[in-house]
Amino acid sequence: MANRRVLTKGGVKVSQTVDGTTGGADDSAVDLELDRAHSARMYDYYLGGHTNFPADREAAGRAMALFPSVLVAARTNREFTHRATRFLATAGLRQFLDVGTGIPTSPNLHEVAQGVAPESRVVYADNDPIVLAHAQALLRSHPAGRTAYVQADATDPAALLASPEVEETLDLGEPVALSLNALLHFVPGEHRAHEIVEHFKDALPSGSTLAISHVTPDFDPEGIARLTEAYRASGTPGQARTREEFTRFFSGWELFEPGITTSHRWRPDPGQTFGDVSDAEAACYAAVARKP
């Protein structure tokens, strides 16, 4: 009998044999594609996590060799996500939709939001099967709130928003805090990423918010070109975007102060540890806006 990698999410078994085949009789078995690098698992590696495999570590190593600041960029982005979530929960948002969740790394978004408002309801979405396998960590909600996970692709926002997990957890007639952090630079194409964002924006009611962080070439074009090529070579195409292109994502919405800035400069906490990080090292624009 072939050796089999088995991961369990609740009662759902997710498995893969060492030769790459999946499943057996369990219809819920999913191919984890451990022989291919995935951006979510590479990001986990940058953050010092343990849910990554040789293909991910090899691809991350090549990216680090070509753009050594990628570790700083990943960690400053993670801190931005925490600060933006805390800010929005403090401002009264109680529903959160985090698209492109990635590997669970505590504190997760729901832990931050429910740390401010325990009744917060959170839906996570990602298309990486390994995230599904570890999604139980995302479902440990405060008893007063609720969390859910949906296996979905950000490039099909209509299907994502119509999923039972979203419909049963969030009320899309009330404001929702949408998070698209470190996601859209993996959606290449001149107009495609903006079309996806506009679909989400149109579907959300007044008072909803949008938080985005995105890699930019503005501060180190040669370094970001090398990083983009490293990801493309590992099977993950991407596209860094300029300040002008990034700003377009928020068209028609009202930016919170300080507006468009680099990830480590967006409302830094007192005693923030990234005071010596340069814009070129952070390498990402970040902003949060509200729908009028």
C-alpha positions as CSV (number, residue, x, y, z in Angstrom):
1,M,0.0,0.0,0.0
2,A,1.3,3.5,-0.9
3,N,2.2,5.8,1.9
4,R,-0.3,8.6,2.2
5,R,-0.1,12.1,3.6
6,V,-3.3,12.6,5.6
7,L,-4.5,15.9,7.0
8,T,-7.9,16.4,8.7
9,K,-10.1,19.4,8.8
10,G,-12.8,18.6,11.4
11,G,-14.2,15.4,10.1
12,V,-13.0,16.0,6.6
13,K,-10.0,13.9,5.6
14,V,-7.6,15.5,3.1
15,S,-5.0,13.1,1.8
16,Q,-2.3,12.5,-0.8
17,T,-0.1,9.5,-1.5
18,V,3.6,10.0,-1.9
19,D,3.3,9.3,-5.6
20,G,0.9,12.2,-5.9
21,T,-2.4,10.3,-6.2
22,T,-5.2,11.1,-3.9
23,G,-8.1,9.8,-2.1
24,G,-9.4,6.2,-2.0
25,A,-13.0,5.9,-1.1
26,D,-13.2,9.3,0.7
27,D,-14.9,11.7,-1.7
28,S,-13.6,14.6,0.3
29,A,-10.0,13.8,-0.3
30,V,-8.1,16.6,-2.0
31,D,-4.9,16.7,-4.0
32,L,-2.6,18.9,-1.9
33,E,-0.1,19.4,-4.8
34,L,2.9,19.2,-2.4
35,D,5.2,18.9,-5.4
36,R,4.3,22.4,-6.6
37,A,5.2,25.7,-4.9
38,H,2.2,27.7,-3.7
39,S,2.2,31.4,-2.8
40,A,0.3,30.9,0.4
41,R,2.8,28.3,1.6
42,M,5.8,30.5,0.5
43,Y,4.2,33.3,2.5
44,D,3.9,31.0,5.5
45,Y,7.7,30.2,5.2
46,Y,8.5,33.9,5.1
47,L,6.5,34.4,8.3
48,G,8.4,31.6,10.0
49,G,5.6,29.1,9.9
50,H,5.8,25.3,9.5
51,T,3.0,24.6,6.9
52,N,5.3,24.5,3.9
53,F,7.1,21.8,1.9
54,P,10.3,21.4,-0.1
55,A,8.9,22.8,-3.3
56,D,7.7,25.9,-1.4
57,R,11.0,26.4,0.5
58,E,13.0,26.0,-2.7
59,A,10.9,28.6,-4.5
60,A,11.0,30.9,-1.5
61,G,14.8,30.5,-1.4
62,R,15.1,31.6,-5.0
63,A,12.8,34.6,-4.3
64,M,14.9,35.6,-1.3
65,A,18.1,35.3,-3.2
66,L,16.7,37.7,-5.9
67,F,14.9,40.0,-3.5
68,P,16.3,39.6,0.0
69,S,13.7,42.1,1.4
70,V,10.8,39.7,0.7
71,L,10.9,38.6,4.4
72,V,10.6,42.2,5.6
73,A,7.8,42.8,3.1
74,A,5.8,39.8,4.2
75,R,6.1,40.6,7.9
76,T,5.3,44.3,7.5
77,N,2.3,43.3,5.4
78,R,1.1,40.9,8.1
79,E,1.4,43.7,10.7
80,F,-0.7,46.0,8.4
81,T,-3.4,43.4,8.3
82,H,-3.6,43.2,12.1
83,R,-3.6,47.0,12.5
84,A,-6.3,47.5,9.8
85,T,-8.5,44.9,11.3
86,R,-8.2,46.3,14.8
87,F,-8.9,49.8,13.4
88,L,-12.1,48.7,11.6
89,A,-13.4,46.6,14.6
90,T,-12.8,49.6,16.8
91,A,-14.6,51.8,14.3
92,G,-17.7,49.5,14.6
93,L,-17.4,47.0,11.8
94,R,-18.7,43.6,12.9
95,Q,-18.6,41.6,9.7
96,F,-15.3,40.6,8.0
97,L,-14.6,38.9,4.7
98,D,-11.0,37.9,4.3
99,V,-10.2,36.7,0.7
100,G,-6.8,35.1,0.1
101,T,-6.5,34.1,3.7
102,G,-3.4,32.0,3.5
103,I,-2.1,29.5,6.1
104,P,-3.5,30.2,9.6
105,T,-0.9,32.1,11.6
106,S,-2.0,33.3,15.0
107,P,-3.2,35.9,15.6
108,N,-5.6,35.3,12.7
109,L,-8.0,38.0,11.5
110,H,-10.9,36.8,13.6
111,E,-8.8,36.7,16.7
112,V,-7.9,40.4,16.2
113,A,-11.4,41.4,15.3
114,Q,-13.0,39.4,18.2
115,G,-10.4,40.7,20.5
116,V,-12.0,44.1,20.1
117,A,-15.6,42.9,19.5
118,P,-16.3,39.3,20.5
119,E,-19.5,39.3,18.4
120,S,-17.7,39.8,15.2
121,R,-18.5,37.4,12.3
122,V,-15.7,36.4,9.9
123,V,-15.6,34.4,6.7
124,Y,-12.2,33.3,5.3
125,A,-11.7,32.3,1.7
126,D,-8.8,30.8,-0.2
127,N,-8.2,28.4,-3.1
128,D,-5.2,26.5,-1.6
129,P,-6.2,23.0,-0.6
130,I,-3.6,23.0,2.2
131,V,-5.4,26.0,3.8
132,L,-8.6,23.9,3.8
133,A,-6.7,21.2,5.6
134,H,-5.7,23.6,8.3
135,A,-8.9,25.7,8.4
136,Q,-9.9,24.3,11.7
137,A,-7.6,26.9,13.3
138,L,-9.7,29.6,11.5
139,L,-12.9,28.3,13.0
140,R,-12.1,28.7,16.7
141,S,-14.5,31.6,17.1
142,H,-15.3,33.4,20.3
143,P,-18.6,32.0,21.5
144,A,-20.3,35.4,20.9
145,G,-19.2,35.5,17.3
146,R,-18.8,33.2,14.4
147,T,-16.2,32.2,11.8
148,A,-16.5,30.2,8.6
149,Y,-14.1,29.1,5.8
150,V,-15.0,28.7,2.1
151,Q,-12.8,27.1,-0.5
152,A,-13.2,29.6,-3.3
153,D,-11.3,31.5,-5.9
154,A,-11.0,35.3,-5.7
155,T,-11.2,35.5,-9.5
156,D,-14.9,34.3,-9.3
157,P,-16.3,36.8,-6.8
158,A,-19.9,36.1,-7.7
159,A,-19.5,32.4,-6.7
160,L,-17.6,33.3,-3.6
161,L,-20.3,35.8,-2.4
162,A,-23.1,33.3,-3.2
163,S,-21.5,30.4,-1.2
164,P,-23.4,28.9,1.7
165,E,-20.6,29.8,4.1
166,V,-20.9,33.5,3.2
167,E,-24.7,33.5,3.1
168,E,-25.0,31.8,6.5
169,T,-22.4,33.8,8.3
170,L,-22.6,37.4,6.9
171,D,-25.5,39.7,6.2
172,L,-24.6,41.4,2.9
173,G,-27.3,44.0,3.5
174,E,-25.1,45.3,6.4
175,P,-21.6,46.8,6.2
176,V,-18.8,44.3,5.6
177,A,-15.0,44.8,6.0
178,L,-13.5,43.2,2.9
179,S,-9.8,42.3,3.1
180,L,-7.8,41.7,-0.1
181,N,-4.4,41.8,1.4
182,A,-1.3,40.5,-0.5
183,L,-3.7,38.9,-3.0
184,L,-4.2,41.1,-6.1
185,H,-0.6,41.0,-7.2
186,F,-1.2,37.4,-8.0
187,V,-3.9,38.4,-10.5
188,P,-2.0,39.5,-13.6
189,G,-3.6,41.4,-16.5
190,E,-4.1,45.1,-17.1
191,H,-7.8,45.2,-16.1
192,R,-8.7,41.8,-14.5
193,A,-7.8,42.6,-10.9
194,H,-9.7,45.9,-11.0
195,E,-12.7,44.2,-12.5
196,I,-12.7,41.7,-9.6
197,V,-12.4,44.4,-7.0
198,E,-15.3,46.4,-8.6
199,H,-17.5,43.3,-8.5
200,F,-16.9,43.0,-4.7
201,K,-17.4,46.7,-4.2
202,D,-20.7,46.8,-6.1
203,A,-22.0,43.8,-4.0
204,L,-21.3,45.5,-0.6
205,P,-23.6,48.1,1.0
206,S,-22.8,51.6,2.1
207,G,-20.6,51.7,5.1
208,S,-18.6,48.7,4.0
209,T,-14.8,48.9,3.9
210,L,-12.0,47.7,1.7
211,A,-8.4,47.0,2.9
212,I,-5.8,46.2,0.3
213,S,-2.0,45.7,0.3
214,H,-0.2,45.2,-2.9
215,V,3.4,44.8,-4.2
216,T,4.7,47.8,-6.1
217,P,7.7,48.4,-8.4
218,D,7.8,52.1,-7.5
219,F,10.7,52.0,-5.0
220,D,12.9,49.2,-6.4
221,P,11.8,48.3,-10.0
222,E,14.7,46.0,-10.7
223,G,14.4,44.1,-7.5
224,I,10.6,43.7,-7.9
225,A,11.1,42.6,-11.5
226,R,13.5,39.8,-10.2
227,L,11.0,38.8,-7.5
228,T,8.1,38.7,-10.0
229,E,10.2,36.5,-12.3
230,A,11.1,34.1,-9.5
231,Y,7.4,33.6,-8.7
232,R,6.6,33.2,-12.4
233,A,9.3,30.5,-12.7
234,S,7.8,28.6,-9.7
235,G,4.4,28.6,-11.5
236,T,2.8,31.6,-9.9
237,P,2.4,34.5,-12.2
238,G,2.0,38.0,-10.7
239,Q,2.0,41.7,-11.4
240,A,3.4,44.5,-9.3
241,R,1.4,47.7,-9.7
242,T,2.2,51.4,-9.5
243,R,0.7,53.9,-7.0
244,E,-1.7,55.1,-9.8
245,E,-2.8,51.5,-10.5
246,F,-3.2,50.8,-6.8
247,T,-5.2,53.9,-6.2
248,R,-7.7,52.8,-8.9
249,F,-8.8,49.9,-6.6
250,F,-10.4,52.5,-4.3
251,S,-12.2,54.6,-7.0
252,G,-15.4,56.0,-5.6
253,W,-14.7,55.1,-2.0
254,E,-13.4,57.4,0.8
255,L,-9.9,56.7,2.0
256,F,-9.2,56.7,5.7
257,E,-6.1,58.6,6.8
258,P,-3.3,58.4,5.9
259,G,-4.6,57.4,2.5
260,I,-2.3,55.6,0.1
261,T,1.0,54.7,1.8
262,T,3.5,51.9,2.2
263,S,2.4,49.0,4.5
264,H,4.6,49.9,7.4
265,R,3.5,53.6,7.4
266,W,-0.2,52.9,7.6
267,R,-1.2,53.9,11.2
268,P,1.8,52.3,12.9
269,D,1.3,51.3,16.5
270,P,3.3,53.0,19.2
271,G,6.6,51.3,19.5
272,Q,6.2,49.6,16.1
273,T,9.3,47.5,15.4
274,F,9.5,48.5,11.7
275,G,10.7,52.1,12.2
276,D,13.9,51.4,10.4
277,V,12.2,49.7,7.4
278,S,12.5,51.5,4.1
279,D,9.8,51.9,1.5
280,A,11.8,49.7,-0.9
281,E,12.0,47.0,1.7
282,A,8.3,47.1,2.6
283,A,7.6,47.0,-1.2
284,C,3.9,47.2,-0.7
285,Y,1.3,49.9,-0.9
286,A,-1.6,49.7,1.6
287,A,-4.8,51.5,2.2
288,V,-8.3,51.2,3.8
289,A,-11.4,52.9,2.4
290,R,-15.1,53.2,3.1
291,K,-18.1,53.0,0.8
292,P,-20.1,56.2,1.0
